Amino acid sequence: MSAAEPDGRIGPGRLILVVGPSGAGKDTLIALARAGRADDPTILFPRRIVTRASSAAEDHESVSEEAFDAARGQGAFAFWWEAHGLKYALPAAIDAAIRDGRTVVCNVSRALVQHLRERYALVTVVLVTAPREMLAARLAGRSRSADGNFLARLGRVAPDDGDLCPDVVIENIETAERAAGQLRAAIRGEETDK
């Protein structure tokens, strides 16, 4: 345990958790924020590892379920979870980046928030949301059959957003660039306009 981790939590860098319902636009906002911070080596936007084929809608590393399980057994992941019949993970390298004082921004399941708050010293939870009708329209517009039934995704029971105690709430109902600006402000640790 280092001096930066007196309570056993990983730090001193920050972990920015982007969470919210399917169709809220989390990956779009992360991509826009990444493009706006491309020249900043202190901010890391790791690619998720997912047991689903890659698509234009999400930049991730696609692996088979067998390869995922093997990598997990070898300690290749900082953390992992299952959702919608798929497995997701973030690479173990993010822990080293956070120990080096960097900021890591990632899209994760809302179900992980409490666990990650216990594991990392500085966690900022950014909840991205939109009205149900907008979520349904966005999900219907996707062409990812591996996602399963979009109505099932829309109706999935998730932790109550109030229980998440998000640090920042972004209602992604106007332009994606405006919402991405709010995410960039959260990454910088600034107040966002609601």
C-alpha positions in Angstrom: 0.0 0.0 0.0 1.4 3.4 -1.0 1.2 6.7 0.8 -1.5 7.7 -1.8 -3.6 4.8 -0.7 -3.8 5.0 3.2 -7.2 3.3 3.3 -6.5 0.8 0.6 -8.3 2.6 -2.2 -6.6 3.2 -5.5 -5.5 6.8 -6.1 -4.5 9.6 -6.3 -5.9 10.0 -9.8 -9.6 10.2 -10.5 -12.1 7.7 -11.9 -15.0 9.3 -13.9 -17.9 6.8 -14.2 -20.3 7.6 -17.0 -23.6 5.8 -16.2 -27.2 5.9 -17.3 -29.8 3.9 -19.2 -29.4 2.3 -22.6 -29.9 4.9 -25.3 -28.9 7.9 -23.2 -25.9 8.7 -25.4 -23.1 7.8 -23.1 -20.7 6.5 -25.8 -21.5 9.5 -28.0 -20.7 11.9 -25.3 -17.5 10.1 -24.3 -16.3 10.1 -27.9 -16.9 13.8 -28.2 -15.2 14.5 -24.9 -12.2 12.3 -26.0 -11.9 14.3 -29.2 -11.9 17.5 -27.3 -9.2 16.3 -24.9 -7.0 14.3 -27.4 -3.9 16.3 -26.7 -4.1 15.9 -22.9 -2.0 12.9 -21.7 -3.4 13.2 -18.1 -6.8 12.0 -19.3 -7.4 8.4 -20.4 -10.4 7.1 -22.2 -9.9 3.3 -22.1 -11.7 1.0 -24.6 -14.0 -1.5 -22.9 -13.6 -5.2 -23.6 -17.0 -6.6 -24.7 -18.2 -10.0 -25.8 -20.1 -8.4 -28.7 -19.0 -7.6 -32.3 -17.7 -4.1 -32.8 -20.0 -1.4 -34.3 -19.9 2.2 -35.3 -22.1 3.0 -32.3 -19.5 1.9 -29.7 -15.7 1.8 -29.8 -14.7 -1.3 -27.9 -12.5 -4.3 -28.1 -14.5 -7.3 -29.2 -13.6 -10.7 -27.7 -15.2 -14.1 -27.5 -16.7 -15.3 -24.3 -13.9 -17.8 -24.0 -11.2 -15.2 -24.5 -12.9 -12.9 -22.0 -13.0 -15.6 -19.3 -9.3 -16.5 -20.0 -8.3 -12.8 -19.7 -10.3 -12.4 -16.5 -8.6 -15.5 -15.0 -5.2 -14.0 -15.8 -6.0 -10.7 -14.0 -6.2 -8.7 -17.2 -9.1 -6.6 -16.0 -9.4 -3.9 -13.4 -13.1 -4.8 -13.0 -15.8 -6.6 -15.1 -19.5 -7.1 -15.1 -22.4 -8.8 -17.0 -25.4 -7.0 -18.6 -27.8 -7.7 -21.3 -26.4 -11.2 -21.8 -22.9 -9.8 -22.5 -19.7 -9.4 -20.5 -17.9 -6.1 -20.2 -14.5 -5.2 -18.6 -12.0 -2.4 -18.3 -8.3 -3.2 -18.6 -6.1 -3.6 -15.5 -3.9 -0.8 -16.9 -6.4 1.8 -15.7 -5.3 1.1 -12.1 -1.7 2.0 -12.9 -2.9 5.2 -14.7 -4.9 6.2 -11.6 -2.0 5.5 -9.3 0.1 7.8 -11.6 -2.4 10.6 -10.9 -4.2 10.4 -14.3 -8.0 10.8 -14.8 -9.8 7.7 -16.3 -13.2 8.2 -18.0 -15.3 5.1 -18.7 -18.8 3.9 -19.3 -19.9 1.3 -16.7 -23.0 -0.3 -15.4 -24.8 1.6 -12.7 -24.7 -1.6 -10.6 -20.9 -1.2 -10.1 -21.0 2.3 -8.7 -21.0 1.5 -5.0 -18.2 -1.2 -5.4 -16.1 1.2 -7.4 -16.5 4.0 -4.8 -15.1 1.6 -2.3 -12.2 0.6 -4.5 -11.0 4.0 -5.8 -10.2 7.1 -3.8 -11.6 9.7 -6.1 -14.7 8.8 -8.0 -17.0 11.1 -9.9 -20.3 9.7 -11.1 -21.8 11.3 -14.2 -25.4 10.2 -14.8 -26.4 10.7 -18.5 -30.2 10.5 -19.0 -33.0 11.4 -21.3 -36.8 11.0 -21.4 -38.1 7.5 -21.9 -39.5 8.3 -25.4 -36.1 9.6 -26.5 -34.3 6.5 -25.1 -36.8 4.3 -27.0 -36.3 6.1 -30.3 -32.5 5.9 -29.9 -32.5 2.2 -29.1 -34.9 1.5 -32.0 -32.5 3.4 -34.3 -29.5 1.1 -33.4 -28.7 -1.8 -35.7 -27.1 -4.0 -33.0 -28.9 -7.3 -32.9 -26.4 -8.5 -30.3 -28.0 -6.0 -27.9 -31.2 -8.1 -27.7 -34.7 -6.7 -27.5 -34.5 -3.0 -27.1 -37.7 -2.9 -25.2 -36.3 -5.3 -22.7 -33.2 -3.0 -22.4 -35.4 0.0 -21.9 -37.5 -1.8 -19.2 -34.4 -3.3 -17.4 -34.5 -2.8 -13.7 -31.5 -0.8 -12.6 -30.4 0.8 -9.4 -32.6 3.8 -8.7 -30.7 6.8 -10.1 -31.3 8.6 -6.8 -29.5 5.8 -5.0 -26.5 6.4 -7.2 -26.0 9.9 -5.7 -24.5 11.2 -8.9 -22.1 14.0 -8.7 -23.2 15.4 -12.1 -26.5 14.8 -14.0 -26.5 15.5 -17.8 -29.9 15.5 -19.5 -28.9 14.6 -23.0 -32.0 16.1 -24.7 -30.5 19.0 -26.8 -27.4 18.8 -28.9 -24.8 16.1 -28.2 -22.1 18.8 -28.3 -23.8 20.7 -25.5 -24.1 17.6 -23.4 -20.4 16.7 -24.2 -19.4 20.1 -23.0 -21.0 19.3 -19.7 -19.1 16.0 -19.6 -15.8 17.8 -20.4 -16.5 20.2 -17.5 -17.1 17.3 -15.2 -13.8 15.7 -16.3 -12.1 19.0 -15.5 -13.8 19.0 -12.1 -15.9 22.1 -12.9 -19.5 22.8 -12.2 -21.8 22.1 -15.2 -24.8 24.2 -16.2 -27.9 22.2 -15.7 
